[in-house]
Structures are given as structure tokens and as C-alpha cells.
Amino acid sequence: MDNLTGIVAFVRTAEALSFVAAGRALGISASAVGKTIAKLEQSLGVRLFNRTTRRVTLTEEGRHFYERCQRILEDFRDAEATVTASAQRPRGRLRVSLPVIGYRFLLPVLPEFRQRYPDVELDLDFNDRMVDVVEGGFDAVIRSGPLSDSSLMSRRLGPFAFVLCATPAYLAQAGTPRTPRDLEAHECVRYCFPTTGKLQDWALAADDGTPLKLRTALTCNNMEALRGTVLAGLGIGYMPDFLARDALEQGTLVTVLDDYRIAPGQFSIVWPSSRQLSPKLRVFVDFLCERLFR
């Protein structure tokens, strides 16, 4: 039998010394209480109550058992309260995958997150691979671009722009492009996706609408390396604005063709729709939506 149910019925009966009162407290009939106590006594092999037609009293074994059961139920209530509080409070390890360049927008806000939620342990996986949030064992994944998996839940973190930029020295030597078509005469530093090897398109509105025939001077599959290559003066590069921001502010890079840029990017955080949003993930998602790209 379910001894815990029996113990609860026993304690209520011992407190009230009445099957009727115990049944009222438990929301069951007095006969159901009596049957539960009888099964508990049978399981223990002892009589816990002396029963008469007028009253119910504890036997000596019943008094000893009652003292122990009180402590058991008190410990159980404490354990239940602890687990409930733990489930409601953001805590524990949170595994998140994001692009390598994600550190540029995420790391500046992490001290504030840690201050708010010190019991959440962040396990950050920086890579540019397309990861499976479920098979990879991640709680969430941060990625840019459209979401192709309808089984995932998502929230937008915010938009960003792509910029074309180069060093002042390169532009002084090679000239500053005035239209997208002028890029065909320049050294272009291109990003290739590490999973497919495909070159990233430069989303520019050409004057005549025909595709640009870019002269690729160098390709790399890492945005940080692409930024370093452009800073080295090897050509014009196409990168997220937050990746180039510090260099633009310092004047080591300058943008070109700002009036021709189209198709801003979008970062989103995604997680499995079949997985309940835990407190630790909920506060992380809400925090990023509040603090990033604002």
C-alpha cells in the first residue's frame, strides 16, 4: 500500500482521535479513513488504535509511531518547500550556444546578469557551426537569420546592420567606391560559411539591378579574422556593425556605400517548444531582450 497516504491518515486521526474528523480534514469519508488505517496496521503488523463505538485512542505502539510520523511529515513538508522554492528561483547550469562574434554583444551585459542572478551558472559555447539545440544538449541557441525549424520557440533579440568598411590607408590608395558597381574594381575580403563553404552575399542595391562581380582577394570562415584582415588593409570587408564599432569610433576603419545597404540582420534566441521554459532560461531570455541591441 501507499504508506505515505496511510501515515497522513494516521496522523490526522491521532490528532483528532476521530475517523470522522480526520476524514473531514482529508476530504474523504470516515470509512475510507478507517480502511486506510487498517491497511497500515496490517502492513506494520501492529495495532495503532484502540477502537470502541464511542472513541478512538492510540495504543502504546501508536503513540511511538505517531511521534516518528510527525517528524517524517515535517521533514517531507520541508523537502517539498525546498524543491518548490528551488524550482521557482533561477538557478543551475544554463548551456547556450552562440556565434563566435556573439561575445562582442553578450559579454558587456553579463556582469549585470550575474549580479541579478548569481545562482545561474552560464555555460557558453561560442562557435559558428549550425548546432542542434536538442541533440547538442543546449538549453538555448542564439543565431542570426531566418529560423527553419518550426519545432523551436524563439524570441527576437534585436536587429543589427551590416557595414562595408576599409582602412583609410586602403581607400587613399585604391579610391573610395561611390556606387556598388565600383566594388568590382576593389579588393574584397569575403566571409564563407564554415558549414557550407558558401560565400556570404553582400546585400547591396546595385543601380541597374544586375549581380555584382566582386573580385575576391581573400576568404575566411571567421568574422573576427575577417575584421583583422580588413584592419590590415587588405581590402573592403562586409561585417556586422557591432563588430566594426570600436574600430569605426577610433577611426582605424571607415564605412563606404552607406546609402546602398539593405537587409539588416536579426538575432534571435531559440529553444525547443517541447521543453518547459525553466526559471533560469526565462530570466536569461527576458534579460537579453531587455538589454541587447538597445
C-alpha positions as CSV (number, residue, x, y, z in Angstrom):
1,M,0.0,0.0,0.0
2,D,1.0,3.7,-0.2
3,N,2.4,4.1,3.3
4,L,2.8,7.8,3.0
5,T,-1.0,8.1,2.4
6,G,-1.5,5.8,5.4
7,I,0.8,7.9,7.5
8,V,-1.0,11.1,6.7
9,A,-4.4,9.5,7.5
10,F,-2.9,8.0,10.7
11,V,-1.5,11.4,11.9
12,R,-4.8,13.2,11.2
13,T,-6.7,10.6,13.1
14,A,-4.2,10.6,16.0
15,E,-4.6,14.4,16.2
16,A,-8.4,14.4,16.2
17,L,-8.9,10.9,17.8
18,S,-11.8,10.6,15.4
19,F,-12.2,8.9,12.0
20,V,-15.0,11.4,11.1
21,A,-12.9,14.5,11.9
22,A,-9.8,13.0,10.1
23,G,-11.9,12.3,7.1
24,R,-13.3,15.8,7.1
25,A,-9.7,17.2,7.2
26,L,-8.6,14.9,4.4
27,G,-11.7,15.3,2.2
28,I,-12.7,11.6,2.4
29,S,-15.2,9.6,4.2
30,A,-14.7,8.2,7.8
31,S,-15.0,4.7,6.4
32,A,-12.2,5.4,3.9
33,V,-10.0,6.7,6.7
34,G,-10.8,3.5,8.7
35,K,-9.9,1.3,5.8
36,T,-6.6,3.2,5.2
37,I,-5.6,2.9,8.9
38,A,-6.5,-0.9,8.9
39,K,-4.2,-1.4,5.8
40,L,-1.4,0.5,7.5
41,E,-1.8,-1.6,10.7
42,Q,-1.8,-4.8,8.6
43,S,1.4,-3.6,6.8
44,L,3.1,-2.8,10.1
45,G,1.9,-5.9,11.9
46,V,0.7,-3.9,15.0
47,R,-2.5,-2.2,16.2
48,L,-2.2,1.6,16.3
49,F,-5.6,2.4,17.7
50,N,-8.0,1.0,20.3
51,R,-11.4,1.4,18.8
52,T,-14.8,1.4,20.6
53,T,-18.2,2.5,19.4
54,R,-17.7,5.8,21.3
55,R,-14.0,6.7,20.9
56,V,-10.6,6.0,19.3
57,T,-7.4,6.1,21.3
58,L,-3.8,5.4,20.5
59,T,-2.1,2.2,21.6
60,E,1.4,2.4,23.1
61,E,2.8,1.4,19.7
62,G,0.6,4.0,18.1
63,R,1.9,6.8,20.4
64,H,5.5,5.9,19.5
65,F,4.6,5.7,15.8
66,Y,2.8,9.0,16.0
67,E,5.9,10.8,17.3
68,R,8.0,9.4,14.5
69,C,5.4,10.1,11.8
70,Q,5.2,13.7,12.9
71,R,8.9,14.2,12.2
72,I,8.6,12.3,8.9
73,L,5.8,14.6,7.7
74,E,7.6,17.7,8.9
75,D,10.8,16.6,7.0
76,F,8.6,15.9,4.0
77,R,7.0,19.3,4.1
78,D,10.4,21.0,4.5
79,A,11.8,19.0,1.5
80,E,8.7,19.8,-0.6
81,A,9.1,23.6,0.2
82,T,12.8,23.5,-0.6
83,V,12.2,21.8,-4.0
84,T,9.3,24.2,-4.8
85,A,11.4,27.2,-4.0
86,S,14.3,25.9,-6.0
87,A,12.1,25.3,-9.0
88,Q,10.8,28.8,-8.8
89,R,14.2,30.5,-8.3
90,P,16.5,30.9,-11.3
91,R,19.5,28.6,-10.5
92,G,21.6,25.9,-12.1
93,R,23.6,25.4,-15.2
94,L,22.4,27.1,-18.4
95,R,24.0,25.9,-21.7
96,V,23.8,28.4,-24.5
97,S,25.4,28.2,-28.0
98,L,26.1,31.4,-30.0
99,P,28.3,32.7,-32.8
100,V,31.9,33.4,-32.1
101,I,31.3,37.2,-32.6
102,G,28.4,36.9,-30.1
103,Y,30.9,37.7,-27.3
104,R,31.0,41.3,-28.6
105,F,27.4,42.0,-27.7
106,L,26.9,39.5,-24.9
107,L,30.0,39.9,-22.7
108,P,29.4,43.6,-21.9
109,V,26.0,42.8,-20.3
110,L,27.0,39.6,-18.5
111,P,28.2,41.3,-15.3
112,E,24.7,42.8,-14.8
113,F,23.1,39.4,-15.4
114,R,25.4,37.7,-12.9
115,Q,24.6,40.4,-10.3
116,R,20.9,39.9,-10.8
117,Y,21.0,36.1,-10.9
118,P,24.1,34.8,-9.1
119,D,22.8,31.2,-8.8
120,V,22.7,30.8,-12.6
121,E,25.8,29.2,-14.0
122,L,26.3,30.1,-17.7
123,D,28.0,27.6,-20.0
124,L,28.6,29.4,-23.2
125,D,29.6,27.6,-26.4
126,F,31.0,30.1,-29.0
127,N,31.1,28.6,-32.4
128,D,29.8,29.2,-36.0
129,R,28.6,25.7,-36.6
130,M,24.9,25.1,-37.1
131,V,24.1,23.2,-33.9
132,D,21.0,21.2,-33.0
133,V,19.7,22.6,-29.7
134,V,18.2,19.3,-28.6
135,E,20.9,16.8,-29.7
136,G,23.6,19.3,-28.6
137,G,22.2,19.3,-25.1
138,F,21.7,23.1,-25.1
139,D,19.0,25.0,-23.3
140,A,19.0,27.6,-26.0
141,V,20.8,28.8,-29.1
142,I,21.4,32.4,-30.3
143,R,21.6,32.7,-34.1
144,S,21.0,35.2,-36.8
145,G,18.9,34.8,-39.9
146,P,15.6,33.0,-40.5
147,L,14.6,30.1,-38.4
148,S,13.8,26.9,-40.5
149,D,12.8,24.6,-37.6
150,S,9.2,25.0,-36.7
151,S,9.6,22.8,-33.6
152,L,11.6,25.6,-31.9
153,M,10.3,28.5,-29.9
154,S,12.0,31.9,-30.4
155,R,12.2,35.5,-29.4
156,R,13.9,38.3,-31.3
157,L,16.8,39.9,-29.5
158,G,17.2,42.8,-31.9
159,P,18.4,43.9,-35.3
160,F,21.8,44.8,-36.5
161,A,23.2,46.3,-39.7
162,F,26.0,45.1,-42.0
163,V,28.6,47.7,-42.9
164,L,31.1,47.9,-45.7
165,C,34.4,49.2,-44.4
166,A,38.1,49.5,-45.0
167,T,41.1,51.3,-43.6
168,P,41.6,55.0,-44.6
169,A,45.0,54.0,-46.0
170,Y,43.5,51.4,-48.3
171,L,40.9,53.9,-49.6
172,A,43.6,56.5,-50.1
173,Q,45.4,54.1,-52.3
174,A,42.6,52.3,-54.1
175,G,40.0,55.1,-54.1
176,T,36.6,55.3,-52.4
177,P,33.7,53.4,-54.2
178,R,30.8,55.7,-54.9
179,T,28.4,53.0,-56.2
180,P,28.1,49.3,-55.7
181,R,29.4,48.7,-59.2
182,D,32.7,50.4,-58.2
183,L,33.3,47.5,-55.8
184,E,34.2,45.3,-58.9
185,A,37.5,47.3,-59.1
186,H,38.4,46.7,-55.4
187,E,39.9,44.0,-53.3
188,C,37.1,42.4,-51.5
189,V,37.5,40.4,-48.3
190,R,34.7,37.8,-48.1
191,Y,33.2,35.6,-45.4
192,C,32.5,32.0,-46.2
193,F,30.1,30.0,-44.0
194,P,32.0,27.2,-42.2
195,T,29.2,24.7,-42.6
196,T,28.6,25.1,-46.3
197,G,31.7,26.9,-47.7
198,K,29.3,29.3,-49.4
199,L,30.4,32.9,-49.7
200,Q,28.2,35.4,-47.9
201,D,26.2,37.7,-50.2
202,W,26.8,41.4,-49.9
203,A,23.2,42.7,-49.7
204,L,23.6,45.9,-51.8
205,A,21.1,47.6,-54.0
206,A,23.0,48.0,-57.3
207,D,22.0,50.8,-59.6
208,D,20.9,48.6,-62.5
209,G,19.8,45.6,-60.5
210,T,22.3,43.2,-62.1
211,P,24.5,41.0,-59.8
212,L,27.9,42.3,-58.8
213,K,31.0,40.5,-59.9
214,L,33.2,41.0,-56.9
215,R,36.9,40.5,-57.0
216,T,37.6,38.3,-54.0
217,A,41.0,39.0,-52.6
218,L,40.7,36.7,-49.5
219,T,38.1,34.5,-47.9
220,C,37.9,33.3,-44.3
221,N,35.3,31.4,-42.2
222,N,35.7,33.5,-39.0
223,M,34.3,37.1,-38.7
224,E,36.9,38.1,-36.2
225,A,39.6,37.1,-38.7
226,L,37.8,38.9,-41.4
227,R,37.8,42.1,-39.3
228,G,41.5,41.7,-38.6
229,T,42.2,41.2,-42.4
230,V,40.3,44.4,-43.2
231,L,42.2,46.2,-40.4
232,A,45.4,45.0,-42.0
233,G,44.5,47.0,-45.1
234,L,43.9,44.0,-47.4
235,G,40.6,45.3,-48.9
236,I,37.0,46.2,-48.2
237,G,35.0,43.9,-45.9
238,Y,31.4,43.3,-45.1
239,M,30.6,42.7,-41.4
240,P,28.1,43.4,-38.6
241,D,28.2,46.9,-37.3
242,F,28.8,45.9,-33.7
243,L,31.9,44.0,-34.9
244,A,33.3,47.1,-36.5
245,R,32.0,49.7,-34.0
246,D,35.2,50.2,-31.9
247,A,37.4,50.5,-35.0
248,L,35.0,53.0,-36.6
249,E,34.9,55.1,-33.4
250,Q,38.7,55.0,-33.3
251,G,39.0,55.9,-37.0
252,T,41.0,52.9,-37.9
253,L,38.1,51.8,-40.2
254,V,35.7,53.9,-42.2
255,T,32.4,52.8,-43.9
256,V,31.6,53.1,-47.6
257,L,28.4,53.0,-49.6
258,D,26.2,53.6,-46.5
259,D,23.3,54.7,-48.7
260,Y,23.2,51.4,-50.6
261,R,22.9,49.0,-47.7
262,I,19.8,46.8,-47.4
263,A,18.6,43.8,-45.5
264,P,19.5,44.3,-41.8
265,G,20.3,41.3,-39.8
266,Q,18.4,39.9,-36.9
267,F,19.5,37.9,-33.8
268,S,17.1,35.5,-32.1
269,I,17.3,33.1,-29.2
270,V,15.6,29.7,-29.8
271,W,14.7,26.8,-27.6
272,P,12.7,23.5,-28.0
273,S,9.0,24.0,-28.0
274,S,8.6,20.7,-26.2
275,R,10.7,21.9,-23.3
276,Q,9.1,23.8,-20.4
277,L,10.7,27.2,-20.0
278,S,12.7,26.9,-16.8
279,P,13.1,29.9,-14.5
280,K,16.8,30.2,-15.4
281,L,16.1,30.2,-19.1
282,R,13.1,32.6,-18.7
283,V,15.1,35.2,-16.9
284,F,18.0,34.8,-19.4
285,V,15.7,35.3,-22.4
286,D,13.9,38.3,-20.8
287,F,17.2,39.9,-19.8
288,L,18.7,39.6,-23.3
289,C,15.6,41.1,-24.9
290,E,15.8,43.9,-22.4
291,R,19.5,44.7,-22.7
292,L,20.8,43.8,-26.1
293,F,20.7,46.0,-29.2
294,R,19.0,48.8,-27.3
